[in-house]
């Protein structure tokens, strides 16, 4: 695919890096010479110094034969303008990064597709949604919903008391009469190897296991793993930026009681006006005395989303030491994902990764409608729509030539999530959730193409 990325900032560089690994033909446009040189020296891509809203620059990038234009500069106006121009000049698909989440809320009403913008993404909005989902599934470290929860991906670390530690996948399945979950990926404790589990794969203490669950599967998992699904009500948020304010707005709508701590005086007053149902505290959240005064030990969850990764990590560790059950930290450094569980933070979230996941489905073959890369695991989770012409259509799963480095986690049929085992027959219109290692992706895509 020929892909143009406008903006060589954090999100743009991260996308260019991931897409260049996929052997896509990437052109990166930015006005900042330093950012372009940094990208050019590290990635096998073409760079153009200039404004992406310039028609001559877009023509130089050969926009007329581009498959996808992704505008992720720091300017919302520039991103929208770039996409509108690109579409008029012949680009097949366009994606614009925006900061005003009202645009996403009223996307259909405003008709952005008519202007030439196929998709809007807001990394801040994606992060806020991720936080809400994690609090609603408080017993788990990773979570992702397909089709409004028809199927849900849940990740957790297996403790010594989990009933299926020491058992194979096949034997663990016998522990309950009707299965509403299936393991799709395992990372062994202390390693960076990701395993796609088979029937004879044995669960071990310390494994980080990712499951696909249908309705009720989360409760079954809690019983079998000894996790306690506690109700989260009182939440403290450190940082009143875009993510903090959007998360607070979403959570108060979902009946959570929110306290938000913001260091900047003017921003604290703005937040108090914006969030009438939220208690806004002006102060430095790194101050342990302030946290104690605000009864941090009575909180069910602590979320740190300041602009500083180290502050977020350290404040979450303080919260853990005060007995807070659920901690979530926003980090910019991807390397921190590898140490999140070992240092005691429940979940790390990263805006770049969330934005990349949202965009990645556009470069996959087959009808991919949702996609996520699992945190700190070398696998992708994709949701394909089965076409009548797909090779997988009207086939029984066990009879498929399905790669061993991938697995079908579940199927959504008529809005109902189903755990699909070997005897399940795939039909046209089914939405199939697949977990795959990178080496099997091309073979998986070919089955759905």
C-alpha positions in Angstrom: 0.0 0.0 0.0 1.1 3.6 -0.7 0.5 5.6 2.5 1.1 9.3 3.2 1.5 10.4 6.9 1.2 14.1 7.6 2.9 14.9 10.9 6.2 13.5 12.2 5.3 13.9 15.9 4.9 11.1 18.4 1.9 9.5 16.8 3.1 10.1 13.2 6.6 8.7 13.8 5.1 5.7 15.7 2.7 4.9 12.8 5.5 5.3 10.2 7.7 2.9 12.2 5.0 0.2 12.6 3.9 0.5 8.9 7.4 0.5 7.6 7.9 -2.8 9.4 5.0 -4.1 7.4 6.8 -3.3 4.2 4.3 -0.5 3.3 5.4 2.3 1.0 5.4 5.3 3.4 5.8 9.0 2.7 6.1 11.3 5.8 5.4 15.0 5.5 6.3 17.6 8.2 7.5 21.2 8.5 10.1 20.3 11.2 13.4 19.4 9.6 14.8 17.8 12.8 11.8 15.4 13.2 12.0 14.4 9.6 15.8 13.7 9.8 15.2 11.6 12.9 12.6 9.5 11.1 14.6 9.3 7.9 17.7 8.1 9.7 15.8 5.3 11.5 13.2 4.1 9.0 13.0 3.0 5.4 10.6 5.7 4.3 10.5 8.8 2.0 10.3 12.2 3.7 9.1 15.6 2.4 9.8 18.8 4.3 6.8 21.1 4.0 3.2 21.8 4.9 0.8 19.0 4.3 -2.0 21.5 3.3 0.1 22.5 0.3 -1.2 21.1 -2.9 2.3 21.0 -4.5 3.6 19.0 -1.5 0.7 16.5 -1.7 1.4 16.1 -5.4 5.1 15.6 -4.7 4.0 12.8 -2.3 2.0 11.3 -5.3 -1.3 11.7 -3.5 -3.2 10.7 -6.7 -2.0 7.1 -6.4 -2.1 6.9 -2.6 -4.2 4.2 -0.9 -4.4 6.0 2.5 -3.6 9.5 3.8 -3.3 9.8 7.6 -3.1 13.4 9.0 -1.8 13.4 12.6 -0.2 16.8 12.9 -0.7 18.8 16.2 -3.1 21.1 14.3 -6.7 19.8 14.0 -7.4 22.3 11.3 -4.4 21.2 9.3 -5.4 17.6 9.6 -9.0 18.2 8.3 -7.7 20.4 5.5 -5.1 17.9 4.5 -7.7 15.1 4.2 -10.1 17.2 2.3 -7.4 18.2 -0.2 -6.0 14.7 -0.5 -9.4 13.1 -1.3 -10.0 15.8 -4.0 -6.6 15.0 -5.5 -7.3 11.2 -5.7 -6.5 9.6 -2.4 -8.6 6.5 -1.8 -9.0 6.8 2.0 -8.3 9.5 4.5 -8.0 9.6 8.3 -7.8 12.8 10.4 -6.6 13.2 14.0 -8.8 15.6 15.9 -8.7 17.0 19.4 -12.3 18.2 19.6 -14.2 15.0 20.6 -17.5 16.7 19.7 -16.6 16.0 16.1 -16.6 12.3 16.8 -19.8 12.4 18.8 -21.6 14.1 15.9 -19.7 12.4 13.0 -22.8 11.2 11.2 -24.8 14.4 11.7 -21.9 16.6 10.3 -21.3 14.2 7.3 -17.5 14.3 7.3 -17.4 11.6 4.6 -19.1 14.1 2.2 -16.1 16.5 2.8 -13.6 13.7 2.0 -12.7 12.5 5.5 -13.4 8.7 5.9 -12.4 8.4 9.6 -11.8 10.7 12.6 -9.5 9.6 15.5 -8.8 11.2 18.8 -6.0 9.5 20.8 -7.2 11.3 23.9 -10.8 10.1 23.4 -9.5 6.5 22.8 -7.5 6.7 26.0 -10.5 7.9 28.0 -12.7 5.1 26.6 -10.0 2.5 27.4 -9.9 3.8 31.0 -13.7 3.5 31.4 -13.6 -0.1 30.0 -10.8 -1.0 32.4 -12.7 0.2 35.4 -15.9 -1.7 34.3 -13.8 -4.9 34.1 -11.8 -4.1 37.3 -10.5 -7.7 37.9 -8.5 -7.7 34.6 -5.4 -5.9 33.3 -6.2 -5.7 29.6 -9.6 -5.4 28.0 -11.1 -4.7 24.6 -14.7 -4.9 23.4 -16.0 -6.2 20.1 -19.5 -5.1 18.9 -20.5 -3.4 22.2 -19.4 -6.3 24.4 -20.8 -9.2 22.4 -17.3 -10.6 22.7 -14.7 -9.1 25.1 -10.9 -9.6 25.3 -9.7 -9.9 28.9 -6.1 -10.3 30.1 -4.8 -11.4 33.6 -1.9 -12.9 35.4 -2.4 -16.4 36.8 -1.7 -16.7 40.5 -0.9 -19.9 42.4 -4.5 -20.2 43.4 -6.0 -20.3 39.9 -7.8 -23.6 39.5 -6.3 -24.4 36.1 -2.6 -23.7 36.9 -0.8 -27.0 36.0 -3.7 -28.1 33.7 -3.7 -28.2 29.9 -6.2 -26.1 28.0 -8.2 -29.3 27.2 -8.4 -30.3 30.9 -9.2 -26.8 32.0 -12.2 -26.7 29.7 -13.7 -29.7 31.6 -13.9 -27.6 34.9 -17.1 -26.0 33.8 -20.1 -27.5 31.9 -20.6 -24.7 29.4 -17.7 -22.6 28.3 -18.1 -18.9 27.8 -14.4 -18.1 27.3 -11.3 -19.4 25.4 -7.6 -18.6 25.9 -6.1 -16.9 22.7 -2.6 -15.9 23.8 -0.1 -16.7 26.7 3.1 -14.9 27.7 5.2 -17.0 30.0 6.4 -15.2 33.2 9.8 -13.7 32.8 9.9 -14.1 29.0 8.9 -12.1 25.9 7.6 -15.1 24.0 4.0 -15.1 23.0 2.3 -18.5 22.7 -0.9 -19.2 20.7 -2.4 -21.9 23.0 -3.4 -25.4 21.8 -5.3 -28.1 23.6 -2.1 -29.6 25.1 -0.7 -26.2 26.2 -0.3 -26.2 30.0 -1.1 -23.1 32.1 1.7 -22.1 34.5 1.8 -19.8 37.5 2.7 -16.2 36.5 1.5 -16.6 32.9 -0.2 -13.6 31.5 -3.2 -15.1 29.7 -5.5 -13.3 27.3 -9.0 -14.7 26.8 -12.0 -14.0 24.5 -15.2 -14.2 26.5 -18.9 -14.1 25.6 -21.6 -12.9 28.0 -20.9 -14.4 31.5 -17.4 -15.4 30.7 -15.8 -12.7 32.9 -17.6 -14.1 36.0 -16.5 -17.7 35.2 -12.9 -16.5 34.8 -13.1 -14.7 38.1 -14.2 -17.9 39.9 -11.6 -20.1 38.2 -8.7 -17.7 38.7 -9.5 -16.5 42.2 -9.9 -12.9 41.0 -12.4 -10.8 42.9 -14.7 -8.7 40.7 -15.2 -5.7 42.9 -17.4 -2.8 42.2 -15.4 0.4 41.5 -17.2 3.6 42.6 -14.6 6.2 44.0 -12.0 7.2 41.5 -9.1 9.7 41.8 -7.6 11.2 38.5 -4.3 12.9 38.5 -4.0 15.4 35.6 -6.7 17.6 34.2 -5.5 17.6 30.5 -7.6 16.4 27.6 -7.5 12.7 28.7 -8.2 13.5 32.4 -11.1 15.8 31.6 -12.6 13.4 29.0 -12.2 10.4 31.3 -13.9 12.3 34.2 -16.8 13.4 31.9 -17.3 9.8 30.7 -17.0 8.3 34.2 -19.4 10.7 35.9 -21.9 9.9 33.2 -21.5 6.2 34.2 -22.2 7.1 37.9 -18.6 6.9 39.2 -17.7 9.4 42.0 -14.7 11.4 40.6 -12.0 13.5 42.2 -9.5 15.2 39.8 -6.2 16.8 40.9 -4.8 19.5 38.7 -1.6 21.5 39.4 -2.3 24.5 37.1 -4.6 27.1 38.8 -6.3 28.4 35.7 -6.9 24.9 34.3 -8.3 23.8 37.7 -10.9 26.6 37.5 -11.8 25.6 33.9 -12.3 22.0 35.0 -14.6 23.1 37.9 -16.8 24.9 35.3 -16.6 22.0 32.7 -17.3 19.2 35.2 -20.0 20.3 37.7 -20.4 16.7 39.0 -16.7 16.3 39.7 -14.7 17.4 42.7 -11.7 19.4 41.4 -8.7 19.8 43.7 -5.9 22.2 42.8 -2.6 20.8 43.9 0.5 18.7 43.1 -0.5 15.0 42.9 3.1 14.0 43.6 2.7 15.4 47.1 1.9 12.4 49.3 0.5 14.6 52.1 -2.1 16.0 49.7 -3.1 12.5 48.5 -3.5 11.5 52.2 -5.6 14.6 52.9 -7.8 13.7 50.0 -8.3 10.2 51.4 -6.5 8.3 48.7 -6.7 5.1 50.8 -10.5 5.2 50.4 -10.3 5.2 46.6 -11.2 2.1 44.6 -9.1 3.3 41.6 -6.3 5.8 40.9 -5.6 7.0 37.3 -2.6 9.1 36.5 -2.7 10.9 33.1 -0.3 13.9 33.5 2.0 14.7 30.6 4.9 13.0 32.5 5.3 9.2 32.3 7.5 9.0 35.3 5.1 11.1 37.5 2.3 8.8 36.4 4.2 5.6 37.3 5.5 6.9 40.6 2.1 8.3 41.7 0.4 5.0 40.8 3.0 3.1 43.0 2.2 5.5 45.9 -1.5 4.8 45.4 -0.8 1.0 45.4 1.1 1.4 48.7 -1.9 3.2 50.2 -4.2 0.2 49.4 -5.8 1.4 46.1 -6.9 -1.8 44.3 -6.8 -0.6 40.6 -4.1 1.7 39.2 -3.8 3.0 35.6 -0.9 5.1 34.3 -0.5 6.9 31.0 3.0 6.4 29.5 4.7 7.7 26.4 7.7 5.3 26.5 6.8 2.0 24.9 9.6 0.2 26.8 7.7 0.7 30.1 5.1 -1.8 29.0 7.6 -4.6 29.7 7.9 -3.7 33.3 4.4 -2.7 34.2 3.3 -6.0 36.0 6.7 -6.5 37.7 6.6 -3.1 39.3 3.0 -3.5 40.5 0.9 -1.2 38.3 -2.2 -2.8 37.0 -2.4 -1.3 33.5 -0.3 1.1 31.4 -2.0 2.9 28.5 -0.3 4.6 25.6 -2.0 7.1 23.2 0.3 6.2 20.2 -0.5 2.5 20.5 -4.3 3.2 20.8 -4.2 5.5 17.7 -2.1 3.0 15.7 -4.5 0.1 16.6 -7.4 2.2 15.4 -5.7 3.0 12.1 -4.1 -0.4 11.4 -7.3 -2.1 10.4 -7.3 0.0 7.2 -4.1 -1.6 5.9 -5.2 -5.2 6.6 -6.6 -7.3 3.7 -10.0 -8.8 4.1 -12.9 -6.9 5.7 -11.3 -5.9 9.0 -13.7 -3.9 11.2 -11.7 -3.8 14.5 -8.1 -4.4 15.5 -5.9 -4.2 18.5 -2.3 -5.1 19.3 -2.0 -6.6 22.8 0.1 -4.7 25.3 3.6 -6.1 25.5 2.7 -9.2 23.4 3.7 -9.8 19.8 0.2 -10.6 18.6 -2.7 -8.8 16.8 -6.3 -9.3 17.6 -8.5 -8.7 14.5 -12.2 -8.8 13.7 -13.0 -9.9 10.1 -16.4 -9.8 8.4 -16.9 -13.0 6.4 -17.9 -12.4 2.8 -19.8 -15.0 0.7 -16.6 -15.3 -1.5 -14.2 -15.7 1.5 -12.3 -19.0 1.5 -13.4 -19.5 5.1 -17.1 -19.2 4.3 -19.3 -22.3 4.9 -16.3 -24.2 6.4 -16.0 -26.1 9.7 -13.1 -24.7 11.8 -11.3 -28.0 12.4 -11.3 -28.6 8.6 -9.7 -25.3 7.8 -6.0 -25.0 6.8 -5.7 -22.4 9.6 -2.1 -21.5 10.6 -0.9 -22.8 14.0 0.4 -19.4 14.8 -3.1 -18.0 14.9 -6.4 -19.0 16.5 -10.1 -18.2 16.2 -11.3 -16.7 19.5 -15.0 -16.2 18.8 -17.7 -15.4 16.3 -20.4 -12.7 16.4 -23.6 -13.8 14.6 -26.7 -11.6 14.7 -25.2 -9.4 17.5 -24.6 -12.5 19.7 -21.1 -13.5 20.8 -20.3 -17.2 20.4 -17.2 -19.2 21.5 -16.3 -21.0 18.3 -14.7 -24.5 18.9 -13.5 -27.0 16.3 -17.0 -28.1 15.1 -18.3 -24.6 14.5 -19.3 -23.7 10.9 -18.4 -20.2 9.7 -21.2 -18.5 7.7 -21.4 -15.3 5.5 -21.9 -12.2 7.5 -20.2 -13.7 10.6 -17.8 -11.4 12.4 -14.8 -13.6 13.3 -12.3 -12.6 16.0 -8.8 -13.9 15.3 -5.6 -13.8 17.4 -2.4 -14.1 15.3 1.3 -13.8 15.5 2.8 -11.5 12.8 4.2 -14.4 10.8 0.7 -15.9 10.2 -1.1 -12.6 9.3 -0.8 -13.0 5.5 -2.2 -16.5 5.6 -5.1 -15.4 7.9 -5.9 -12.4 5.7 -6.0 -14.6 2.6 -8.7 -16.8 4.2 -11.0 -13.8 4.6 -10.1 -11.9 1.4 
